Amino acid sequence: MYSFDSRIRYSETDSEGRLTLMALLNYFQDCSTFQSEDAGVGVQYCKDRNVVWVLNAWQIVPIRLPKYGERVRIGTAPYDFQKFMGFRNFMMFDEDGNYLAKANSVWSLIDISTERFVVPDEAMIKGYPKEERIPMEYAGRKINFPKESERMEPIPVLPHHLDSNHHVNNGQYVSMALEFLPADVTIRQLRAEYKKQAFLGDVIHPFVAREESRITVALMDGQGKTFAIVEFEL
């Protein structure tokens, strides 16, 4: 397992002083990029080869969101490669080594020029040594969006939504979807499926489907094609 230690910052907490779901997601994302950089196959390595790892799906299970000031360890472990696809777990632990959160993720390697899938090279395979996947209840990466939904106000893509690949960062879609949740809900599980990249100047049209123990948000373009679907189990 690749890991780094941190301490929960005030800026990462909600009104109750607990780590926000977005901050947890950002910790996981940072952990994977740290591993890539330390292995020598990070952002510049991919840029030089005109490739990028694109996230296909998230499954994040918060067990206990830590409080402001707590010391934590964030870890990640790639566990499989299948042609152009990579699979990796994420974990957050407390000081005693207890799980605070678990996650699974699915990635694809894409050639930026052709937008076609490519197989990771030997350096990438070596840089991400495979480990046993962690114990958790693994969900499918496809999310079925309910037939009944409510159309919400459109969201223009602004510069702060973009990452170094110049498209909307995967966490930004989750942040947009979180805005449609009631303030007092507890999230048992987050799943996200990414289908299409959004860029500066695009307009995202949210559709929200509310069920008894689930809220699902589809983020779409003006032609009805889906950028991402985010599902919250409550």
Secondary structure, 3 states (H helix, E strand, C coil): CEEEEEECCHHHECCCCEECHHHHHHHHHHHHHHHHHHCCCCHHHHHHCCEEEEEEEEEEEECCCCECCCEEEEEEEEEEEECCEEEEEEEEECCCCCEEEEEEEEEEEEECCCCCECCCCHHHHHHCCCCCCCCCCCCCCCCCCCCCCEECCCEECCHHHECCCCCECHHHHHHHHHCCCCCCCCCCEEEEEECCCCCCCCEEEEEEEECCCEEEEEEECCCCCEEEEEEEEC
